[in-house]
């Protein structure tokens, strides 16, 4: 049920197939982010039309609204969202550690103040597992201690070591949840639904297994990253592994260096997921360094602000230069936006502040990243990735899209 087939490599770049309960994911792949159980402004059909194979949900936000119990009673996250393909939920670690001044860290977990109503909440490794179990995604992420990108070796070490200790607790609680459902080792199962004595038809509950992936920490310090990897592998085996705590303020060359340091030591037989990274150039830079999966909110965030990604760089859809243009946004793109609407009309939508503009540019940006993963995969499989990616990045950077 949780397998990964590595089909071909070129240098560190990899092409594979990840099999999950709700389907297969051909890698390398970009995963759109559905923070609140919705990819911002888009329907599940919109996202399916971009050929996205897997999406994310956010444990912290879904715990606050509508609550994991509500989603569980409605049949789990897949039924709740009508998304029938694989899903992954992050642990909420990044969100709670971002609440500066509103959270208190202890060995038990993180006590935080809800940004919605100010109520006091606690998120621990055990609670993160329980919430994600009820959400019912294919992949649950371990609860980790995230530190800022420029953290000192001492702070990064503290976060890394706590992440390993919390991983023990995550693994134990996740195994307990599996055993408690009576499904450990089975291919398919059904989580018991609430109100079993009710005469009403029970809601459809999650009917597929869930796997747990660990997260590597250690900041920008190579030695700590290696210690995190060694400690994580000692606690395995795992069906996938994530690299966290990057793209959180450190320069891009530093992130590249950390990936290059880790790559030879990462297990070849499982997928590698680089968390929170997803600008176009970041995908190709990461793929070249052995990463299989990516996620980021930038595609829809940029789309809502009128920034579209093109192979030649970025374009401001609100620019007066696009007024009256009958050219497609990206003539090489096969998304709904680029095959239907001219640039001049897209600009008009932003000028009159119509929500259709936000939707159309978000669709294009997601399709752009999904398609970039597809193209990278094709070039890895036919042995031309190195030359193609260097040419693509050179053109993209020349267009002024060197993100910091």
N, C-alpha and C positions, 0 to 999 in steps of 0.2 A: 504493500500500500504506500510506503514511503521509500522510493528508490531513485537513484540518480545514475544515468548512463552517460559516461563521458565519451563522446563520439569522435572528437578530433581536437588536437591542440596545434597552435602555431606560436612558438615561443611560449610565453605564459598565457596567452589568450586561449580560451576554451569554448567549445560548443558541446552542449549536452541536452539531455531530456530529463526533467524532474517529474516524477509521477506522484501525485497527491490524490486523496480520496475524491476530490471533485474535478479531476482532470489532469492533463499533462501540461507542463510548461517547458517550451523550448528555450534554451538559454544560449547566449546572454539575453536578459530581458529586463525591461523597465516595468515597475509596478506602480500604477497610479495610487494616490493616497486618498482614501475616503475617511477623513478624520472623524466625522460625525455619522458614519455609516452612509455617507454620500460623497462621491467625488464632486466637489463643489460646483453646483450649478448644472450638473449633468445627470441624466437618467442612466439606469443600468444599460438600457439599449444604446444610448450614446456611447458609453464606455465600451460596450461589446463591439460597436462599429469601428472603434479605433484598433481592434484586434488585440487589445490588452488581454493577457492570459490569466492574470492574478492581480488582486487589489488588496489594500490594507485597510484595517480599521484601528482606531486608537482606543486603547484600554482606559486611559485616564478620562477622556471625554465621554466615552460611552458609559462608563461607570457613573458619571455625574448626570448625564442625560442621554437616554431615558432611564438608565439603570440596567444592569445585566439581567436582573430578574424579569423585567418587561420583555427584553429581547428573547430570553429563554422561553418564556411563556408563549411568545409568538412564533416559536419554532426554530430559534437560532438566527445567527447573523445572515446566513444565506437566504433563508425564507423572509426575514425582516427586510432585506434590501432588494430581493428578487435577483440577486447575482448568483448564477448557478455554476460559476467557475471557481477555481481555488481562491482562498482568502488566507491572509496572515494578519494576526493582531500583534501590535507591539505591546510592551509590558507597562508602559506609562512612566518608565524611569526618566526618560528625557524631559517629559512634561513637568513632573513633580520637582525635579532638580532645577528647572528653569524658573520656579516660583520663588525667586529671591525675596526674602523678607516674609514670605508666607508659608514657610515650611521649616521643620526641625528634624534633623537626621539623627537616628540612633541605630544601634546594631539591630534592633528589632525591625526597623523599617523607616518610613518617612511619614511624619504627621504634617498635614498641610491644611491650609484654609482654602475652601472652594472659591474659585474666582467668580462663581455665579451667585451664590447666596451667602458666602462667608462662613458656612458651617465647617466644623472641624472634621477632617477625615484622616484615615490612616491607610497607607498602602505598604504592605509587607510582601516578601517573596510569596508567602502562602496565599495572601489575598489576591495578588496578581495572577496566580495560577487558577484560583477559584473563579475569578471574574472571566478570565479567558476561556476556561472550561465551559462556563455557561454561555458565552458568546458563540462558541462552537466552530471557530475557524479551523482550517486544516493545520496551520502552524501557529503555535503560541511561542512568544519570546520570553526568555528569562528576565527577571527583574534585576536591573543593573544600576550601579552607582556611576553616574555620568559626571565628568569634570570638564571645565572649560578647556578650550584648545591650547591655551598658553599656560596651563597649570604647571606648577613646580614639580620636580620629581617626587617630593614628599606627598603632595596632594594627589598626584596621579597614582602613586603607590597605594595610598589609603583607599582610593576608589577601586583600584584593580583588585586588591586583596579582599575588600568587602564584597565585590562582585562575585568572587570565587566562593566566599562563604555563603552568600545568598544563593548561588547556583546549587549548592548542596541541598538547601531547603526547597528551592524550586523543584528540583528533580524528585525529592522525596514526596512533596505534596502532589505533584503531577501524577506520580505513580500511584499514590493513594486514591486519587480521583478515578484513575483507570480501574484499579482493583475494586473500588466501591461500586462501580457501575457493572461489575461482573463481566468486563469485556477485554481485560488484558490479554493480548495475544490474538484476539479474534480479528477477522478481516472486516466485519461490519457489526454494528450494534446500534441500539437506540438508548439514549439517555432517558431515564424515567421522567415523565411529565408531571407537572403539578396537578393537584386536585384529582387523584386517581379515582375517587368515588363519584365524581361528577357524572351526571347523565349526559352532559353535552359532549359532542365529539372532541376528543383531546386535540390540542394544537400539534402540528407536526414538529417533532423535536429533532435535534441533531442526530443523524443516522450514519455518521462516519467517524473514524478515529481521528485523533489529534496527536501531533508530535510536538516535542519541545526542542527549541534551538537555543544554544548558549550565545552569549555576546562577549567578545574580547574587548578589554579595556586596557588602559596604560598610557593614555595621553599621547604625546609626541615623542615618548622615550622608548627607543628600540628595545632596550633590555627589559623594561616592564612589559612591553607587548609580548615578548617571547615568554616571559614568566606567565603571563595571562594565558597564552596559547598552551603551554605545557600543563598548567594546572587544569585548564578546561579539558584537554584531551585525556588526562588522567581520570576525569570524572565521566568519560564517555562509556560506550560509543554514542555518537550523535548522527542524526540524519541530515544535518545541515549545521552551518556555523556562521555567525554574524560578526562583522567588525564594526564596533560602535565607537563613539567618541571622536569621530573625525568630521571634518566640515563643520566644526563648532568654533571657528575663529582663527584656526591656524592657517598659515599660507598654503596655497595649493601644492607647491613643491615639497613641503613637509609631509603632506598627506601622501603624495606619490612615493616619497622615501619610505614611509612606514609600510605601505602596501608592498613595495619591492622587498623590504626586509622580511615580511611575513610570508610572502608567496611560496618560497621553496619549502617551507615547513608546514604549510597548511595541507590537510589531507586531500589527496587528489580525488577520492571516491565520493565526496559529498559536496553539495553546492556551497558557494561562498557568497554572502550577502553583505554589501556595503551599505550601512544604514544612513538614510537622510541625505544621500548624494544623488543628484539627478539633473544638473545642467548638461546640455548636449556634449560639450567637450569633456565633462567629467565622466560620462558614460564610456567614451572611447579611451580615455586615459586609464580608467579603472579596468576595462576589459583587457587592455594591453598588459595589465598587471595581475591578471588572473581572477578577476571578479566575475561572478555569474549573474547576480541579481542586484537591482538598485531600486530606490524609492526616493521621492522628493515631492514637496508641495509646489515647487517652483513653476511647474508647467501651468497649473490652473491659476496660481497667484499672478504670474506674469500675464497670462491671458486676460484676467479680469482688469488689469491695468493697461491693456492695449499693446503689450509687447509680444510679438510673434517671432518664433525661431525659424530661421532659414539656413540652408547649407552655407550661405555666404555671410552669415551673421544674424543680427537682430534687425527687426524693422518696427518702428513705432507706427501702429496702425492709425493713430490719431493725427499723424503728421499731415500738414497741408499739402505736402508733395504727392499724396495719394488721391487728392481730390480729383474726381472725374476719371480716374484710371480704370481701364477695362481689363487690365492684366490680372491673372490669378495671383493670389497671395504667394503661393509657391507652385510654379508650374510643374515641378517634379513630384508633388505630393498628391496622394490619391484620397485624401480625406474629404468629407462632405463639404467643408468650407472651401477648399481649394478647387474642387471640381464643380462648384455651383455658383459661388459669389465672386464678383470682381472686387478688387481693392477699393475702388471708389465707394462701393456700397458698404463695405465693412467699416470704412472711415466714417461714413454717414451715421451708422448705428451708434458709434461712440460719441459723435457730435451731438446727437439727439438723446444720448444716454439711455438707449434701449437695451434691455437685458439680453437680447438676441446676440448682440456684438460680443458680450462677455462669453456666452456659450460657444460661439463659433470659433473664437480664437483659442479658447481652452481646448476644444476638440482638436484643433490643428496642432497645438503644442504637445498634447498627449500622443497623438498619432505620430508626430515628428520623432518623439523619443522611442515609441514602440517600433517604429519603422527603422530607426537607427540601430536598435538591437537586432532586428531582422537582417539588416544589411551586414552588420558585423558578423553575425552567425554565418551568413552565406559566404563571406570572404574567408572566415576561418576554415569552413568546410572545404573550400576549393584552394586553400593555401595562399591566398593573396591579401590577407588581412594587414600585414605590416605596411606594405606600400600604400594600400588604399587608406588606412587610418592616418598615416603621416600626411598624405595629400589632403584628406578631408580636414584634419586639424589645422593645417597650414592655411587653407582657404578660410576656415571659420574664424581663426584668430585674426587673420588679415582684415576680416569684416568688423573688427572691434568687439568681439564677444569673448574676451578673456576675463571671465568672472573672477572676482577676488574672494 
